[in-house]
Amino acid sequence: LRSSDPLGKASTGPSPPSMSAPPASAPTPKDAHFDRLKASIDAHGCKGSMLVVGISKEGSNSESEEEEEDEEGKEDSYTVEQVGTLRHILINDARDEALNKALDFASGGQGNNGFMMTNTHDGNMLIFGIPDEVKKALKKKTKPERFDSLFALTFALDSHDYWMMDNECWEEGDEMDQAIKGLAKAWKTTLKSTDAELGIDGEYSRPGVEAMLGMFEKKVKELDSGEYSFKWKP
């Protein structure tokens, strides 16, 4: 840069610091993961996604507000391996509608009340109704509709799981045992189809639903009321 001295003679001086923008930093593993997820949502014409498996936290499940705020500050430091454990299911309009219907069934119509009050009779009635709901799902015209209905039903039964602990049909061979086995059999048949046939993506929704079913299997296996089998794998 040139400037003039009081005598009008040109002189040179040190160049000022460069004003160019600093290079952009690389996205964090978490940001990169959710950028890919959003791209997949858009590519498949979906309205959003459901988080099925989050990043596990070490230590107690009970956290103070201070600990929760500290955890939020650590999200940007999640590693590629940690982010790789996340599981999602993409949600389109049809899947969302199926979820609303299934949640209404599993909650006995109380899903929008903010809280639920259930008893043994409610548990019995829900269990008695599961086989019919599975049959309805399998009678859907298309494979994507069958997948959506089974996914929604299983998610709802897992979310409103009071029926597992409070019922009068818990012995081996009873209605609860048969309902769980019937749901597992429906999944075993359904998951033999390809992702394209089921109308799902292979990157998120297939691993996501498999993770959901694995957790459901673990939950029913650990029930104190009996030994239940949920053999869903094709």
Beta strands, then each sheet from edge to edge (+ up, - down):
strand 1: 2-4
strand 2: 10-12
strand 3: 48-53
strand 4: 87-91
sheet 1: 1+ 2-
sheet 2: 3+ 4-
end
